[in-house]
Amino acid sequence: MSPKILVVDDEALILMAVEKALLKSGYVISTARNMRELDEALKSAPFDMLITDLHMEEDTAENIIEKVKKASPSVKVLKMSGNVNRDGSYNFLEKPFRIEELRKKVKDILNEPF
């Protein structure tokens, strides 16, 4: 079965681009632009991966990650932002990014041992 990925971003164009790119790679995708949509998406948990923007208008990335981990305890996380990643984490994607970079990062993270 294909991995299930939840993508959370309040920028509609980013959300659409990520969804389209990952659907073409064979993943099952759910999306959320806000907390209401996140609550609805979590009804189809568990997810194998969460891709979330670090800077959401309604809530913090930490709270979003915590909420998703309650429904999907073993979820792997990829954070993305237009701001430079200061902690050096591999599980980070700086916007704007190339679709090939997104696909490679998702594949690599999904293949990491727990």
N, C-alpha and C positions, 0 to 999 in steps of 0.2 A: 504494500500500500504506500502511496506517495506521502511524504511528510506534510503535515499541516502547519501552515505558517500564519500567524496573526500580525498584520501590519497596522501600526497606529501612528498617524501623522495628521496634523490639522491643515496641512497644505494639500489641497485636492490634486494638484498636478503631480506632486511627488507620490502621493498615494496611488494614483492611476498608473504612473510609470513603473513603480515597484510591482504592483499587482500584475500588470501586463507582462513584464519581464520574467517574473517568477512563474506565472501560469504557463508561459511558453517553455519553461524548463521542466514542466510536469508536476509542480507543487500544487497542493490544495491551499487556496488563499482565502482568508477572511480579512476584512478591513474595518477600521474605525477612525472617524475624524474627530470624535469627541467622546466624553464619558458615557453618554447614553448609548451610543453605538458600540462602545467597548463592552458595556454590560450585556447588550444583545448578542454580540459576538461570542462572549464567554459561555453562552448557552451551548455552543458546539464544541466546548473544550473536551478533551485535552488537546493542547497544541504542542508541536515539537519545537517550535521556534517562535520568538517574539522579536519583531523589528519595530523599534520605537524611536520617535524623535525625542531628543533630550529637552526640547523647549516647547511644551504644549501650553496653550492658553488656560485651559481649565484645571490642570493638575500637573504635578511634577512627574518626571520619568521614574523616579524611585517609587512613587505611589502606584503608578501604572504597572511597573514590574512586580511589585508586591502583590497587587490584586490578581495579576495573571498567574503568578506562582501559586496562589491559593487554589486556583482551578486546575493548574498544570504544574505540579511541583518539579518536574524534571525538565521544564522548558529551558531552552538555550536562548540567550539574549544577544541581539545585535543592536547597538545604539547608533543613531545617526544625528548629525547636526551640521549646520553651516558654520559653527564656531569650531576652532581648532581644538582637537582632543588634547587635553593637558596631562592625562594620566598614563598615556602610552599604551592603553589597552588595545589588544588585537581585535576585540569585538566592538570595533568602532568604525564607522564609515562617514567620511567627511563629505558634506554636500557642497557643490554639486559633484556627482560621481558618475563614472561610466557604467553602463549596464553590465558589461563584462566583469567589472570589478565587483559589483553587487552579487552577481551570480557566483563568482569564485568564492567570495567571502561567505555567502550562505552555505555553499557546498562544503567548504572547509570546516565551518563551525558545526554543521550538522554531523560531520564525520568525526568530530572530536569525541574521545571517550568522556564519560561523565566525570 
